[in-house]
Amino acid sequence: MTEAYVALEGGHVIEGRGRAPGTARGELVFTTAYTGYEESLTDPSYEEQILTFSYPLIGNYGVREERFEDDRIHPRAVLAKELTEDVAEWLEAEGVPAVDHLDTREVVTDIRDEGAMKCGIAVGDDVTEDDALEQLEQCKGMSEHTDIGAQVSVDEPEVYGADNDGETVALVDCGAKGSIVDSLVARNAEVHVLPYDASVADVEAVSPDILFISNGPGDPTNYQQAISLVEEFVADTPVAGICLGQQIVAEALGGTTEKMTFGHRGVNQPVLDLESGKVVMTTQNHGYTVADPGEHLEITQINVNDDTPEGIDGVDYDVITRQYHPEANPGPEDTLDFFDDVLAMGDTRATTAVPADD
Ligand SMILES: NC(=O)CC[C@H](N)C(=O)O
């Protein structure tokens, strides 16, 4: 049988069954999602991470491209109690090491006790524990990936919904999920996807009604160019953000962010809207959070489990951001109206821009 070793920060090594060969290193995290493994595996926000599925059986409804969020798998490696043949073959074809038949409860308990941690993995016919430990030794922390945006962003601008006559959105692609673009295009927006390091002139060239900062992997403070775009445009252009986008907006407008102990990853994270008192279910995947929104932003929604900020609005600027994923892939769909609210910021601006001459 193929050997498989998982070395956790601190040196504890767990053995499992090898399902896709190779060596890998990354930050070890877990998701509690019981569906949506295709969406999770293709979510660019998992770049440089090793993803543990706490749900025991992954792959039971196959692998279909139409559910992908991007054109490749992003986690460096995958751990599960049981991976189906379909998923194991997909991981192997993409060169992503995978291990199953290990006690994922033990892995999740370790992460909950110690926090998201560095991890090294070795899977193959001749690998040893030492190979996994060597990977662990070379593993960087998430914040040390200082140019991670370059690994997940488009290189050149791309346009979607070119025939649409609604709002023009400049979407700064820090690792955008495809369904964010789809959600905007479905609402008649023309979406210009720009590289994560787009300049002020690149954004001006699009003349956007809305500047939208996407989700993406790693530490928000490593996206200085996107932070400066928000600073530059927020006085004149409505700004929206999802997940990393919320964190970047906070960094830009005088707030601060911090790393969480083990983050939120799953499809049933409860979020309370402070004004309406309504609770919605959300999909989440983040390891950083806004610590202090600063005086230009106000928290409008919080996570019911730990009170962390989930929704933020501008106090004196047109800004709406969400820490969760309103695009709802893999679901639930409780929060799709976020996209209507974002696009309405562009409408309001168009209306107020008309001179009142009578
Ligand atoms: N999904 C995301 O955009 C993740 C945001 C950020 N990289 C975090 O881990 O918090």
PDBQT file of the ligand as one rigid body, heavy atoms in Angstrom, charges set to zero:
ROOT
HETATM    1  N1  LIG A 401     -12.047  33.552   1.245  1.00  0.00    +0.000 N 
HETATM    2  C1  LIG A 401     -11.247  34.593   1.426  1.00  0.00    +0.000 C 
HETATM    3  O1  LIG A 401     -11.299  35.609   0.742  1.00  0.00    +0.000 OA
HETATM    4  C2  LIG A 401     -10.196  34.442   2.479  1.00  0.00    +0.000 C 
HETATM    5  C3  LIG A 401      -9.688  35.759   2.985  1.00  0.00    +0.000 C 
HETATM    6  C4  LIG A 401      -8.359  35.670   3.713  1.00  0.00    +0.000 C 
HETATM    7  N2  LIG A 401      -7.355  35.107   2.870  1.00  0.00    +0.000 N 
HETATM    8  C5  LIG A 401      -8.535  34.862   4.973  1.00  0.00    +0.000 C 
HETATM    9  O2  LIG A 401      -8.078  33.744   5.047  1.00  0.00    +0.000 OA
HETATM   10  O3  LIG A 401      -9.145  35.364   5.875  1.00  0.00    +0.000 OA
ENDROOT
TORSDOF 0
